[in-house]
């Protein structure tokens, strides 16, 4: 009910820009440019967790980009999913869109904790992944969202945790839904999320899919991941990486 009311309210109530607050526009041109007007680049957290795929991000997590993602995630401004999905689609193309391989791209979102989904009324990464798949298909790249990962156990709120604590918190926390392996075997997997912080969530998601390979599945390995935003330092780490 909560998600339904937000959808209706977003259609009939006046809106302000989700990035800067400018009235009468959901996202102004300047904030669009910050979100998806740049060139997506590879990003790395420091320290980089074991098993993290190559990650590309559309923008740095600051200013309007930060405001947009928080408005979508925490305040339920669901109309911003389209713009965030366009940014994510650009990051997907930068990493996996030109790679050789048969079949479509499967955008596999990192699932939010059940408690967070219940509190927010939606799963932000899943909604943005859906929008990104639509954008990729619109521009000629076969893609679909594949929500095949699930939370196997409760996890603590990540916001106050450091890199090591996040890895411990998420270790073994994710699993694959029944039949997920068969679905992913038909294409190429790209892990997606709205934000890269320490990389612990993407590394855990990659572990689950790689585990399917070890048990004889024909799922392709996870070579790429994409996010809407990453900390500006993650861009600089990649630039100076030896």
N, C-alpha and C positions, 0 to 999 in steps of 0.2 A: 504493500500500500504506500509506504514511504517513497519508494522509487517512482511509482506511478504518479503520485502527487507532484514530485519534482519535475517530471516530464511535462505535465500539463502546465505547471506554474511557469516553466521556462518559455512556453509558447505565448502566454497571455499577459505576463507581467513585464513592465519596463526593465531593461537590463543595462548594466554598465560594463565597460571593458574589463575582462577578467585579468588583464595584465596591468593596466594603469588606472582603471576606474573612470575613464572618460565616459560620459553619459551617452545613452542611445546607440550603443554598439556592443555586441558581445565580445569582439576582439578587434581592436583598431589596426590599421595598416602597419603602424610602427611596431606594435607588439607581435603581429604576425611575422614581420621581418626578423625579429629577435628569435622567434620560436622555430621557424622553418625557412628563413630566407638565407641562411648561411650554408656552407659546405659541411656535411657531416664528416666527422673524423674519428679515427680510432682513439680509444681512451683506455687507460689502465689505472686501477687503484694502486696504492702503495701502503702496505704490502699487497702483492697480487696473490689471491688464494689459489691453491693447487686446483687444477681442473677447470679454470675459468676459460671459456672460449674467447676468440677474438671479438671484442665489443666495439661497436661504433655508436656514437651519440650524435644527435642532431644539433644540440646546443649546450651551453654551459648553464648550470643550475644557479641562476642569479637573476635579479631584477624581474622583468616581465615574465620570463620563463618560469621562475620559481613561483610567482604569483598565480600563473595559469594552472600549474600542476597542483598547487595547494587548493585553489578554488574548485577544481574538478574533483580532487580526492576527498578533501575534508569538508567542503561546503556544498557538495552535490550540485555544482553547476555543470550539469551533464552535457549541455550544448557545446562545451569546450572539447569534448572527446574528438570531434571531427578535426579540429585544428591540431590537436596533439597527435591524432592518428596520421595526419599528413606529415608531421615531423618525423614520427616513427617510421613511416614508409620510406622516407628519404634515407634514414639510417640503415634500414634493411637493404635498400638498393646499394648503398655504399659498401656494404660488407658481402652480402650473399647474392644480390640481384644479378650480378654478372658472372657468378661462378658456374662452371659446367656441372651438369647433373640432370637426370631425368625427373620428370614429375614436377608438381607445383611446390611452392614454398609453403610450409606449414609454420605459421606463427604460433609458438607455444608460449603463452603468458605464464609468468611466475604467479601462482595463486596467492591471494591475500589470506591472512589468517581468518578463520570463520568468525571469530569475535569481531574483527575489524569490519568484515563484510556486513555483519548484523548491525553494527553501530553506524556505518556509513550509508547503508541501504543499497550498496552496489560494490562491484569489484573493479577498481579503476583500471588495472592493467588489462583485464579481460575486455573491458569496453573500448579502451584505446586500441588494443590489438584488432578488434573487429573493424574499427574505423580504418586502421592501417591496411588491412586486407582489402577492404573496398577500394581504397585509394590505389593500391598496387594493381588490382584488376583493371581499374579505370584507365591506368596508364600502360596496360599491356603485359603486366607480369602476373602469371597465374599464382594466386595465393589464397589461403583461407586460414582463419583462426582455428586452432586445434587446442581446446581446453582439456588436455589429457592428464595434467598433473593435479594432484590433490594434497591437502594437508593430512598427514598420517597421525599427527599428535599435536597438542597445543604447543605454541611457542610464546616466549616472552615478547613484550613490546620492544622493538628494535631501536627505538629512537634514542635511548640513552646508552646504548652499548657500543663499545669499541670494536675494532676489526676482529680480534681474537674472540671476544665474547659473542659476536654475531656468528662466527663459524661454529662455535660450540652450541649456540642456541639452535641453529638450523641443521646441525648434523643429523641425518636420518629422518628429518621432519617431513620430507615429501615422498610421495609415491605416485604410481601411474594407475589410472582408472582401468577397469577391465576393457580389453579390446583396444587400448591405446596404442600398443605396439603394432597391431595390424594396420591401423589407420596411418601411422607415421611412416610405415614401410613403403607407402605409395609416393613419397616425395622427399624433399629436403627439409630438415628441421632448422629453424631459427628461433632461438629463445628470445623473448621480448619482455621488457618491463618499462615502467614509466621513468625510473630513476636508478642510476648506478651510484652507490655509495662505497661500500667496501668490496662489493662483488660476491659476498657470501651467498646471497639468494640465487644468483645465476650459476654459481659453482655447484650448489646443491642440486639445482634443477638439471644441470648437465650430468651430474653423477647418476641421477635416476635413469636418464635416457641411455647413458653409456652402460649401465647395469643391464638394461634390456638386451644390449648387444652380447654381453658376456653369457647370457642365458639362451643364446641361439636365435634371437630375434633378427629380422632383416632390417631393422631400423638403422638408418645411416647415422654415423657419429655426429656429434654437435661440434661444428667448426665455427659457427657464427652466432653472435647475439647482437641485439640492437636495443637501444633505449632512447627515450625522448631527450633526456638530459643527464649530465654528469657534472661533478664539481669541476670548476675551472682548472684546479690543480691536476685532475686526471688527464686533461688535454696536454698540459705542460709536461707531465711525467712521460707521456708517450713521445713527445717531441724530443726529449733529452735522453730517451731510453737507449742504453748501449746493448 
